[in-house]
Amino acid sequence: MFVHRQFKRFKVKYLLFFPLVSCFTAAIFFLVNTSPTNIPPSATVNGMITTFSSRKIRLISTSLINTTRHSSKVHTTPCTPFTVSDNRSFYEREYPQTNLPRRSSNSSYQNVLHQLPSLRLIVVACARNVESDIKNYRSRIEPILDLFHPSSRILICESDSNDKTIEKLYQWSRAQVYTYGKLMKSYPGRTDRLEFCRNTLLNKTHDLKADYILVTDIDMFRTTVPSFLSNFRYNIDDWSVMTASSSDPYYDIWALRTLSDSVMNYDIWHRIWDLRKPDKNYCYETLVDLIVRVHQKRIPLEYGLIEVRSAFGGAGLYKANSTYTCEYDGEDNTCEHIEFHLCIREQNHGRIFINCAFQVF
């Protein structure tokens, strides 16, 4: 009788267990296939602060493609391969451009270099879990600071680190560090935290009466002095912002808006989310290939300057007066640089360029 009772109890548990497992599995499947977080809204941003390298973007894209392949097996309707009429990268489609800044003569360039010690540069950076990058970053930034007036300085906004970032930053005597603890509680969204950080630093640069502002990503910045100075080889009256390129493939497509509306005039991740909806159902692999990766190519040095409405690439040199009244805005998981740069162009009549010789790595 005891054995019989135990068997009945086991059957009841067994019958209750399987519906629970089935419900849990269905819930997980639903989240995996519908949540927009499967496509990183900040594919150029690591947590609050840093920018993904092209290698990291490839890793993310690969893992997401694998997830999509796995989940697509259970879809009743196969996805539609995405196609485009022109698969050249943005810089190839924008080339050639007219009315670009004039390249200065060697004597004019030397005159500008002689003026730098009288001008104030404020370097700004946001920091989260960058302990391993600080030493190299410091070795690159300090020689650039030394080109300018002694009042030039670096301002760093830190939050949400769980390594020794704060300790390392406080050991850097030239850095003015602002720590904000756990911003994730107040600003759950990554782009919201970036917006807070960058606007906090921007306001401080204005208070310090900067002549130039150098916005940097600590984990990306490997710029040499000659590379930085390449920005001043162009007539300084002809540009407001110079953003970085790299010796590797250009990775920061999220912050990019080309001068031509027909090339890159949208948020890449929002576009992918939209084209993945059931009424369109385009294949994720082809979307990433033709919306993101197609533009992630190395820009040859001979392209010189490329005028854009927005770009970043890990560093940007700004004339401070071109940034007045403008703010970063990361609302709705959009890149915080976009609204800032559109304001510089539309309200302050500034001109923004990618400088192929200004390489962060």
C-alpha positions as CSV (number, residue, x, y, z in Angstrom):
1,M,0.0,0.0,0.0
2,F,2.9,2.4,0.9
3,V,4.5,1.7,-2.5
4,H,1.2,2.3,-4.3
5,R,0.7,5.6,-2.5
6,Q,4.2,6.8,-3.4
7,F,3.6,5.9,-7.0
8,K,0.4,7.9,-7.1
9,R,2.2,10.9,-5.5
10,F,4.9,10.6,-8.1
11,K,2.4,10.6,-11.0
12,V,0.8,13.8,-9.7
13,K,4.1,15.5,-9.3
14,Y,5.1,14.3,-12.8
15,L,1.9,15.6,-14.3
16,L,2.3,19.0,-12.6
17,F,5.9,19.4,-13.6
18,F,5.6,19.1,-17.3
19,P,3.1,22.0,-17.8
20,L,5.3,24.2,-15.7
21,V,8.4,23.4,-17.8
22,S,6.4,23.9,-21.0
23,C,5.1,27.4,-19.9
24,F,8.6,28.4,-18.8
25,T,10.1,27.3,-22.2
26,A,7.4,29.2,-24.1
27,A,8.1,32.3,-22.1
28,I,11.8,32.2,-22.7
29,F,11.3,31.5,-26.4
30,F,8.9,34.5,-26.6
31,L,11.4,36.8,-25.0
32,V,14.3,35.7,-27.2
33,N,12.4,36.3,-30.3
34,T,10.7,39.5,-29.5
35,S,13.0,41.5,-27.3
36,P,14.8,44.3,-29.1
37,T,17.7,43.9,-26.7
38,N,18.8,40.9,-28.9
39,I,20.1,43.5,-31.2
40,P,22.4,45.8,-29.2
41,P,21.1,49.4,-29.3
42,S,24.5,50.5,-28.3
43,A,26.7,48.4,-30.5
44,T,29.3,51.1,-30.2
45,V,28.9,51.5,-26.4
46,N,30.1,49.3,-23.6
47,G,27.9,49.8,-20.6
48,M,27.7,53.4,-19.8
49,I,30.7,54.7,-21.4
50,T,33.0,53.0,-23.9
51,T,32.8,52.2,-27.5
52,F,33.0,48.7,-29.0
53,S,35.9,47.9,-31.2
54,S,35.1,46.4,-34.6
55,R,36.2,43.1,-33.2
56,K,33.7,43.3,-30.5
57,I,31.0,44.3,-32.9
58,R,31.8,41.2,-35.0
59,L,31.5,39.0,-31.9
60,I,28.2,40.5,-31.0
61,S,26.8,40.2,-34.5
62,T,28.0,36.6,-34.7
63,S,26.4,35.6,-31.5
64,L,23.1,37.2,-32.5
65,I,23.1,35.6,-35.8
66,N,23.6,32.2,-34.1
67,T,20.6,33.0,-31.9
68,T,18.5,33.9,-34.9
69,R,19.5,30.8,-36.7
70,H,18.5,28.7,-33.7
71,S,15.1,30.4,-33.3
72,S,14.4,30.5,-37.0
73,K,14.1,26.7,-37.1
74,V,10.7,26.9,-35.4
75,H,9.3,29.7,-37.6
76,T,6.7,28.5,-40.0
77,T,7.5,31.3,-42.5
78,P,11.2,31.5,-43.6
79,C,12.7,35.0,-43.5
80,T,13.3,37.0,-46.6
81,P,16.9,37.9,-47.6
82,F,17.5,41.6,-47.4
83,T,19.0,43.3,-50.5
84,V,20.2,46.7,-51.5
85,S,20.8,48.3,-54.9
86,D,24.3,49.7,-53.9
87,N,26.6,47.7,-51.6
88,R,29.5,50.2,-51.5
89,S,30.5,51.6,-48.2
90,F,29.3,55.1,-47.2
91,Y,32.6,56.8,-48.0
92,E,32.7,55.3,-51.5
93,R,29.2,56.5,-52.1
94,E,29.9,60.0,-50.8
95,Y,33.0,60.5,-52.8
96,P,34.0,62.9,-54.3
97,Q,32.7,65.8,-52.2
98,T,33.1,69.5,-53.1
99,N,33.8,72.6,-51.0
100,L,36.0,70.7,-48.5
101,P,38.3,72.7,-46.2
102,R,41.5,73.9,-47.8
103,R,44.7,72.2,-46.9
104,S,47.0,74.8,-45.3
105,S,50.4,75.6,-46.6
106,N,53.3,74.4,-44.4
107,S,54.0,78.0,-43.2
108,S,50.3,78.4,-42.2
109,Y,50.4,75.1,-40.4
110,Q,53.5,76.1,-38.5
111,N,51.8,79.3,-37.5
112,V,48.9,77.4,-36.1
113,L,51.2,75.1,-34.1
114,H,52.8,78.2,-32.6
115,Q,49.4,79.4,-31.5
116,L,48.4,76.2,-29.6
117,P,50.4,77.0,-26.4
118,S,48.1,80.1,-26.0
119,L,44.9,78.0,-26.4
120,R,43.1,76.0,-23.8
121,L,42.2,72.4,-24.6
122,I,39.8,70.4,-22.3
123,V,39.9,66.7,-22.8
124,V,36.8,64.8,-21.7
125,A,36.1,61.1,-21.3
126,C,33.5,58.9,-19.6
127,A,34.7,55.9,-17.7
128,R,33.3,52.5,-16.6
129,N,35.5,49.5,-16.0
130,V,38.5,50.9,-17.9
131,E,41.1,50.0,-15.3
132,S,43.2,48.1,-17.9
133,D,43.1,51.0,-20.4
134,I,44.0,54.0,-18.2
135,K,47.8,53.6,-18.4
136,N,47.9,53.6,-22.2
137,Y,45.3,56.3,-22.4
138,R,47.3,58.5,-20.1
139,S,50.5,58.0,-22.1
140,R,48.6,59.2,-25.3
141,I,46.7,62.1,-23.9
142,E,49.3,63.9,-21.8
143,P,51.6,64.7,-24.9
144,I,48.6,66.2,-26.6
145,L,47.7,68.3,-23.5
146,D,51.3,69.5,-23.4
147,L,50.8,71.1,-26.8
148,F,48.4,73.6,-25.4
149,H,48.2,76.2,-22.6
150,P,49.2,75.0,-19.1
151,S,45.6,75.5,-17.9
152,S,44.5,72.7,-20.2
153,R,43.2,69.7,-18.4
154,I,41.3,66.4,-18.6
155,L,37.9,65.8,-17.1
156,I,36.6,62.3,-16.5
157,C,33.1,61.2,-15.5
158,E,33.0,57.8,-13.9
159,S,30.1,55.6,-12.9
160,D,29.1,52.0,-12.2
161,S,32.6,50.5,-12.2
162,N,33.2,47.3,-10.4
163,D,37.0,47.1,-11.0
164,K,39.8,49.4,-9.9
165,T,38.9,52.2,-12.3
166,I,38.3,54.8,-9.6
167,E,41.5,53.9,-7.7
168,K,43.6,54.2,-10.9
169,L,42.0,57.5,-11.9
170,Y,42.7,59.1,-8.5
171,Q,46.3,58.2,-9.0
172,W,46.4,60.5,-12.1
173,S,47.2,64.0,-10.8
174,R,46.3,65.8,-14.0
175,A,42.9,64.2,-14.2
176,Q,39.9,65.9,-12.6
177,V,37.6,63.0,-11.8
178,Y,33.9,63.1,-11.1
179,T,32.3,59.9,-9.7
180,Y,28.6,59.3,-9.7
181,G,28.3,55.8,-8.1
182,K,25.6,53.6,-9.5
183,L,24.0,55.6,-12.2
184,M,22.2,52.5,-13.5
185,K,19.6,52.9,-10.8
186,S,18.6,56.4,-12.0
187,Y,19.4,55.9,-15.7
188,P,18.7,52.2,-16.6
189,G,19.3,52.9,-20.3
190,R,22.9,52.9,-21.6
191,T,22.4,55.9,-23.9
192,D,20.7,57.8,-21.0
193,R,23.8,57.3,-18.9
194,L,26.0,58.4,-21.8
195,E,23.8,61.5,-22.3
196,F,24.2,62.4,-18.6
197,C,28.0,61.8,-18.6
198,R,28.7,63.8,-21.8
199,N,26.4,66.7,-20.9
200,T,27.9,66.9,-17.4
201,L,31.4,67.2,-18.9
202,L,30.3,69.5,-21.7
203,N,28.9,72.0,-19.2
204,K,32.2,71.9,-17.3
205,T,34.2,72.6,-20.4
206,H,32.1,75.7,-21.1
207,D,32.6,76.9,-17.5
208,L,36.4,76.5,-18.0
209,K,36.3,78.6,-21.2
210,A,37.8,76.0,-23.4
211,D,39.0,76.9,-26.9
212,Y,39.0,73.3,-28.0
213,I,37.3,70.2,-26.6
214,L,38.6,66.8,-27.3
215,V,36.0,64.1,-26.6
216,T,37.5,60.7,-26.2
217,D,36.7,57.0,-25.4
218,I,39.3,55.8,-23.0
219,D,39.3,52.2,-24.2
220,M,39.7,53.2,-27.9
221,F,42.2,56.1,-27.8
222,R,45.6,55.3,-29.2
223,T,46.2,58.5,-31.1
224,T,49.7,59.8,-31.7
225,V,50.7,63.5,-31.6
226,P,51.2,63.7,-35.4
227,S,47.8,62.0,-36.0
228,F,46.1,64.5,-33.7
229,L,47.9,67.5,-35.3
230,S,46.7,66.4,-38.8
231,N,43.5,68.2,-37.9
232,F,45.3,71.5,-38.0
233,R,46.7,70.9,-41.5
234,Y,43.3,72.2,-42.8
235,N,42.3,75.8,-42.6
236,I,40.9,76.3,-39.1
237,D,38.3,78.7,-40.4
238,D,36.8,76.0,-42.6
239,W,35.9,73.3,-39.9
240,S,34.2,73.1,-36.5
241,V,34.6,69.4,-35.7
242,M,37.1,66.7,-36.7
243,T,36.2,63.2,-35.8
244,A,38.4,60.1,-35.9
245,S,39.0,57.3,-38.2
246,S,41.3,54.3,-37.7
247,S,43.9,52.1,-39.4
248,D,41.4,49.3,-39.0
249,P,37.9,49.1,-40.5
250,Y,35.8,52.1,-39.6
251,Y,33.5,50.7,-36.9
252,D,31.3,53.5,-35.5
253,I,28.3,53.3,-37.9
254,W,25.9,53.9,-35.1
255,A,27.1,57.5,-34.7
256,L,27.2,58.2,-38.4
257,R,24.9,60.3,-40.5
258,T,26.2,61.1,-44.0
259,L,25.8,64.4,-45.8
260,S,23.6,62.6,-48.4
261,D,20.2,61.6,-47.2
262,S,20.3,58.6,-49.5
263,V,23.3,56.9,-47.9
264,M,23.0,56.8,-44.1
265,N,20.2,58.9,-42.6
266,Y,18.8,56.4,-40.0
267,D,19.7,54.6,-36.8
268,I,21.1,51.3,-37.9
269,W,19.7,49.3,-35.0
270,H,16.3,50.8,-35.1
271,R,16.2,50.1,-38.8
272,I,17.1,46.5,-38.2
273,W,14.4,46.1,-35.5
274,D,11.9,47.5,-37.9
275,L,12.9,45.2,-40.7
276,R,12.8,42.2,-38.4
277,K,9.1,42.7,-37.6
278,P,6.7,39.9,-38.7
279,D,5.1,42.0,-41.5
280,K,8.6,42.4,-43.1
281,N,10.5,39.4,-41.7
282,Y,13.9,40.1,-43.3
283,C,16.7,37.7,-42.3
284,Y,18.9,39.1,-39.6
285,E,22.2,37.9,-41.2
286,T,21.6,39.9,-44.4
287,L,20.3,42.9,-42.5
288,V,23.6,43.2,-40.5
289,D,25.7,42.5,-43.6
290,L,24.0,45.2,-45.7
291,I,23.1,47.8,-43.1
292,V,26.2,47.6,-40.8
293,R,29.1,45.5,-42.1
294,V,28.9,46.9,-45.6
295,H,30.1,50.3,-44.1
296,Q,32.7,48.8,-41.8
297,K,35.7,49.1,-44.1
298,R,39.0,50.8,-43.7
299,I,38.9,54.3,-45.1
300,P,42.1,55.0,-47.2
301,L,44.2,58.0,-46.2
302,E,43.9,59.5,-49.6
303,Y,40.2,60.2,-49.0
304,G,41.4,63.0,-46.7
305,L,38.3,64.6,-45.2
306,I,34.7,63.4,-45.5
307,E,32.0,65.8,-44.5
308,V,29.1,64.3,-42.5
309,R,26.2,65.4,-40.4
310,S,27.4,63.2,-37.5
311,A,30.3,60.9,-36.7
312,F,32.5,60.0,-33.8
313,G,34.8,57.0,-34.2
314,G,36.2,57.1,-30.7
315,A,37.4,60.7,-30.6
316,G,36.3,64.2,-31.8
317,L,38.0,67.6,-31.7
318,Y,35.5,70.4,-31.3
319,K,35.9,74.1,-31.5
320,A,34.2,75.0,-28.2
321,N,32.2,77.8,-29.6
322,S,30.5,75.4,-32.1
323,T,29.0,73.4,-29.2
324,Y,27.2,76.3,-27.3
325,T,23.5,75.7,-26.7
326,C,23.8,72.1,-27.9
327,E,23.4,68.9,-25.8
328,Y,23.8,65.2,-26.1
329,D,20.5,63.2,-26.3
330,G,20.3,59.4,-26.0
331,E,16.5,59.1,-25.9
332,D,14.9,56.0,-27.2
333,N,18.2,54.1,-27.4
334,T,19.6,56.3,-30.1
335,C,23.2,57.3,-30.3
336,E,23.7,60.4,-28.1
337,H,26.1,62.0,-30.6
338,I,23.4,62.4,-33.3
339,E,21.3,65.2,-31.8
340,F,24.4,67.0,-30.5
341,H,26.0,67.1,-34.0
342,L,22.8,68.0,-35.8
343,C,22.5,71.0,-33.4
344,I,26.1,72.0,-34.2
345,R,25.3,72.0,-37.9
346,E,21.8,73.5,-37.8
347,Q,21.9,76.0,-35.0
348,N,25.6,76.9,-34.9
349,H,26.2,76.4,-38.6
350,G,29.2,74.2,-37.9
351,R,30.8,71.7,-40.3
352,I,31.7,68.2,-39.2
353,F,34.3,65.9,-40.8
354,I,35.8,62.5,-40.6
355,N,39.6,63.0,-40.9
356,C,41.1,59.9,-42.3
357,A,44.5,60.8,-40.8
358,F,43.2,61.4,-37.3
359,Q,43.3,57.7,-36.3
360,V,42.4,56.5,-32.8
361,F,44.1,53.1,-33.3
